[in-house]
């Protein structure tokens, strides 16, 4: 498509597939602005190479907007795999990518994965219900970067030969892990970072650290004392070590039954809740930032979570029996699912930031 085309604007409830062999030149698609929206949207360059996958030539108002609206969609562009781009996937004043997908699916549906030289020359905004992965050999985004992601595991942005972005970086993914990585002793961010996330992992020129966004406190991976765990496999969020003890399991007689170093809840074989008995106390010795994790205690066990001065962050903790949260900070949702209608939720010397509270009782 030539630069004389002022606007490419296609929208359908069906499928848009752009496929070409042996394309060369500046861009596969070039117009003043380019807008494509479909239930399924696919772009293939089976041969040849171009500088840009899509170029919006209107320097004042030119934009690229690609929207996938289907429930089983993911947005994957992998340079060298049916696409050959030498400069950047997108060149425009503003580029917007959206992958609707299905947030409840365990598959890759809804994710955005962009692997290339530079992803965007100009501002880039990503919107998805799932994970975001960006891997760039050069500067990832030559402009401002904004990421909005609702569910999944995390947002991971890696730039091998430049900054993650040369402008500001804004990440709205409060239930996901965020990892920003650069290599070769270069500046990780060209501008400011704004995020609603509790924690951000950084890797810059071989140095690795974690920052608690609320306080600005940082923890270095060198000589790590494993201060923050991810809520699974006893995994340290700072250095990645596993099987770290995060809590003491105490029985009703006050004696220690065992130390916990597996999964805090979940459905896996290493779920530490399998050791729980009615009346037990879990006394924390580490912080857990289990963003996105759901911990279901069950209906037959009344449990006390003694945070012991630590912080516990989850997506949701659920219990059909009495639940006590004491001596620390909890952030997330709490529910009893309307099961234990006579059971009590108790806070003792605790601070709770609740996204949602659904603790149904006989009295409503």
Order of alpha helices (4+ residues) and beta strands (2+ residues): beta-beta-beta-beta-beta-beta-beta-beta-beta-beta-beta-beta-beta-beta-beta-beta-beta-beta-beta-beta-beta-beta-beta-beta-beta-beta-beta-beta-beta-beta
